[in-house]
């Protein structure tokens, strides 16, 4: 058994699958679009949001690229100390 973590909510679950687990989504999050748009940050999310914002990219464009809500992008900018 291998333990996988939902990349949206962070819940852990055991599975027998050995491949394709990098983008695992648990059954609770699968149909919830709002949860998907406001998922937890990966280690690179805050860095990329701050970098792109500093290069002049709009919040709306960053949200579209990362498939996140604009509120989630604003939260990443606050966490990164930009705004």
Backbone as JSON, one array per atom type, in Angstrom:
{
  "sequence": "XXXXXXXXXXXXXXXXXXXXXXXXXXXXXXXXXXXXXXXXXXXXXXXXXXXXXXXXXXXXXXXXXXXXXXXXXXXXXXXXXXX",
  "N": [[0.84, -1.18, 0.0], [0.42, 2.25, -0.71], [0.73, 5.54, 0.49], [-1.14, 8.35, -0.38], [-1.64, 11.85, -1.05], [-4.24, 14.16, -1.24], [-4.13, 16.76, -3.53], [-5.65, 18.99, -3.3], [-7.12, 19.27, -0.82], [-5.43, 18.1, 1.04], [-5.91, 15.75, 2.44], [-5.05, 12.45, 3.49], [-4.65, 9.17, 2.07], [-4.71, 5.62, 1.55], [-3.52, 3.58, -1.12], [-3.44, 1.1, -3.75], [-2.39, 1.62, -6.19], [0.42, 2.39, -8.27], [1.31, 4.27, -10.05], [0.76, 7.56, -11.49], [0.0, 9.19, -9.35], [0.72, 11.73, -8.63], [-1.03, 13.81, -9.05], [-3.27, 13.35, -7.43], [-6.7, 13.39, -6.56], [-9.04, 13.45, -4.03], [-12.18, 11.68, -3.49], [-14.03, 13.43, -2.26], [-13.31, 15.99, -3.11], [-13.39, 15.91, -5.84], [-15.72, 16.68, -7.41], [-16.1, 19.29, -6.65], [-15.86, 22.38, -7.6], [-15.23, 24.9, -6.47], [-13.59, 24.24, -4.29], [-11.45, 23.21, -5.73], [-10.49, 25.47, -7.03], [-9.57, 26.96, -4.91], [-7.5, 25.58, -3.67], [-4.94, 24.18, -1.5], [-1.68, 25.71, -1.18], [1.09, 24.79, -3.2], [4.63, 24.08, -2.85], [5.77, 25.78, -4.7], [3.87, 27.63, -5.5], [3.4, 30.2, -4.2], [5.83, 31.46, -4.72], [5.85, 31.54, -7.59], [3.54, 33.08, -8.11], [4.21, 35.55, -6.9], [6.51, 36.19, -8.37], [5.55, 36.37, -11.06], [3.67, 38.4, -10.73], [5.32, 40.5, -10.01], [6.64, 40.81, -12.41], [4.76, 42.06, -13.87], [2.41, 40.77, -14.61], [-1.12, 40.39, -14.6], [-3.44, 39.88, -11.85], [-5.71, 38.45, -12.57], [-4.83, 37.09, -14.88], [-2.78, 35.49, -13.82], [-4.31, 33.87, -12.13], [-5.81, 32.51, -14.06], [-3.79, 31.08, -15.42], [-2.78, 29.39, -13.4], [-5.06, 28.07, -12.73], [-6.65, 28.87, -10.53], [-8.6, 30.72, -8.09], [-9.14, 34.29, -8.16], [-9.1, 35.4, -5.62], [-7.6, 33.51, -4.27], [-5.13, 33.89, -5.45], [-4.59, 36.5, -4.58], [-4.32, 35.93, -1.85], [-1.98, 34.38, -1.93], [-0.17, 36.36, -2.74], [-0.25, 38.0, -0.5], [0.77, 36.23, 1.41], [3.32, 35.95, 0.39], [4.3, 38.45, 0.92], [4.03, 40.59, -0.83], [1.81, 42.23, -1.17]],
  "CA": [[0.0, 0.0, 0.0], [1.14, 3.51, -0.78], [-0.07, 6.66, 0.98], [-1.2, 9.49, -1.29], [-2.24, 13.04, -0.46], [-5.05, 14.96, -2.16], [-3.44, 18.04, -3.71], [-6.59, 20.08, -3.06], [-7.43, 19.46, 0.6], [-4.37, 17.58, 1.87], [-6.28, 14.49, 3.1], [-4.21, 11.31, 3.12], [-5.39, 7.94, 1.79], [-3.85, 4.55, 1.07], [-3.94, 3.03, -2.4], [-2.59, 0.05, -4.32], [-1.82, 2.13, -7.45], [1.82, 2.77, -8.18], [1.61, 5.37, -10.98], [-0.26, 8.59, -11.68], [-0.48, 9.67, -8.06], [1.2, 13.08, -8.38], [-2.17, 14.72, -9.11], [-4.38, 12.65, -6.82], [-7.81, 14.17, -6.01], [-9.9, 12.55, -3.27], [-13.57, 11.71, -3.96], [-14.75, 14.59, -1.72], [-12.94, 17.21, -3.84], [-13.47, 15.7, -7.29], [-16.79, 17.44, -8.06], [-16.25, 20.59, -6.01], [-15.06, 23.36, -8.37], [-14.74, 25.96, -5.59], [-12.46, 23.68, -3.56], [-10.34, 23.06, -6.67], [-9.95, 26.81, -7.33], [-9.0, 27.51, -3.68], [-6.75, 24.51, -3.05], [-3.77, 24.57, -0.71], [-0.54, 26.1, -1.99], [2.25, 23.9, -3.3], [5.84, 24.82, -2.44], [6.15, 26.76, -5.72], [2.77, 28.53, -5.85], [3.62, 31.57, -3.72], [6.98, 31.98, -5.46], [5.45, 31.86, -8.96], [2.58, 34.19, -8.1], [4.95, 36.79, -6.61], [7.41, 36.43, -9.5], [4.78, 36.83, -12.21], [3.06, 39.69, -10.38], [6.42, 41.45, -10.08], [6.97, 41.01, -13.82], [3.69, 42.83, -14.49], [1.24, 39.97, -14.99], [-2.28, 40.75, -13.8], [-3.94, 38.85, -10.94], [-6.64, 37.63, -13.34], [-4.04, 36.23, -15.76], [-2.11, 34.5, -12.96], [-5.37, 32.94, -11.71], [-6.14, 31.67, -15.22], [-2.66, 30.2, -15.7], [-2.67, 28.4, -12.34], [-6.39, 27.49, -12.49], [-7.02, 29.23, -9.16], [-9.45, 31.89, -8.03], [-8.39, 35.54, -7.95], [-8.93, 35.54, -4.17], [-6.5, 32.62, -3.9], [-3.91, 34.56, -5.91], [-4.36, 37.6, -3.63], [-3.83, 35.32, -0.62], [-0.59, 34.01, -2.17], [0.6, 37.6, -2.74], [-0.12, 38.42, 0.91], [1.67, 35.27, 2.07], [4.65, 36.25, -0.1], [4.7, 39.77, 1.38], [4.01, 41.55, -1.92], [0.75, 43.22, -0.87]],
  "C": [[0.88, 1.25, 0.0], [0.21, 4.62, -0.3], [0.02, 7.81, 0.0], [-1.91, 10.63, -0.59], [-3.0, 13.79, -1.54], [-4.39, 16.33, -2.3], [-4.36, 19.23, -3.51], [-6.78, 20.32, -1.57], [-6.35, 18.93, 1.54], [-4.7, 16.3, 2.62], [-5.41, 13.35, 2.58], [-5.07, 10.06, 2.97], [-4.41, 6.89, 1.29], [-4.41, 3.98, -0.22], [-2.97, 1.93, -2.85], [-1.91, 0.51, -5.6], [-0.39, 2.58, -7.24], [2.17, 3.96, -9.08], [0.46, 6.37, -11.02], [-0.79, 9.2, -10.41], [-0.03, 11.09, -7.74], [0.04, 14.08, -8.33], [-3.42, 14.08, -8.5], [-5.41, 13.63, -6.26], [-8.74, 13.19, -5.3], [-11.35, 12.67, -3.77], [-14.36, 12.92, -3.45], [-14.5, 15.86, -2.53], [-13.21, 17.12, -5.33], [-14.53, 16.57, -7.97], [-16.97, 18.85, -7.53], [-15.32, 21.61, -6.65], [-14.46, 24.44, -7.47], [-13.53, 25.48, -4.78], [-11.24, 23.57, -4.46], [-9.69, 24.42, -6.95], [-9.25, 27.41, -6.12], [-8.18, 26.46, -2.93], [-5.53, 25.05, -2.31], [-2.61, 24.88, -1.65], [0.5, 24.99, -2.04], [3.47, 24.72, -2.89], [6.22, 25.89, -3.44], [5.08, 27.82, -5.99], [3.05, 29.97, -5.46], [4.77, 32.21, -4.49], [6.57, 32.41, -6.87], [4.5, 33.04, -9.02], [3.32, 35.51, -7.88], [5.87, 37.17, -7.77], [6.64, 37.03, -10.67], [4.13, 38.18, -11.94], [4.12, 40.79, -10.47], [6.85, 41.76, -11.51], [5.85, 41.72, -14.57], [2.46, 42.04, -14.91], [0.09, 40.31, -14.05], [-2.72, 39.57, -12.92], [-4.87, 37.9, -11.69], [-5.88, 36.64, -14.23], [-3.33, 35.12, -14.96], [-3.12, 33.44, -12.52], [-5.74, 32.0, -12.85], [-5.03, 30.65, -15.5], [-2.59, 29.06, -14.67], [-3.98, 27.68, -12.03], [-6.78, 27.63, -11.02], [-7.93, 30.44, -9.21], [-8.58, 33.14, -7.82], [-8.15, 35.79, -6.47], [-7.75, 34.69, -3.68], [-5.16, 33.23, -4.31], [-3.57, 35.73, -4.99], [-3.81, 37.07, -2.31], [-2.36, 34.91, -0.77], [0.31, 35.25, -2.18], [0.79, 38.13, -1.32], [0.85, 37.53, 1.65], [3.12, 35.53, 1.64], [5.16, 37.64, 0.29], [4.71, 40.84, 0.31], [2.96, 42.64, -1.67], [0.3, 43.1, 0.57]]
}
